[in-house]
C-alpha cells in the first residue's frame, strides 16, 4: 500500500445515489443522527448524536430499514423524535 501524497486530507470516494439517500434520512430525523452509506459494506449506517446511555451505530441494508431502526431507538430511549 502506498502512502498518500503530501498534503492529502483523506480518501475521496465517488459519490453514489445512496449517499444522497443517507443525507435525506439524516435530514428527516432532524440531524439527531449522523447517517451515511457504507461504500465498502453496501449498507446504510447511523449513529445518534446524543441518546443517553447508548453509544454505537445501527446498520441496515435498506433506507426504510434504517429509518425504522432509528425510530425504534428513539422510542425505546424515550426521545420520541424530540431534538
Secondary structure, DSSP 8 states (H G I E B T S, - for coil): -----TT--S------HHHHHHHHHHHHTTTSEEEEEETTTTEEEEEES-BTTB---EEESSHHHHHHHHHHHHHHHT-TT--
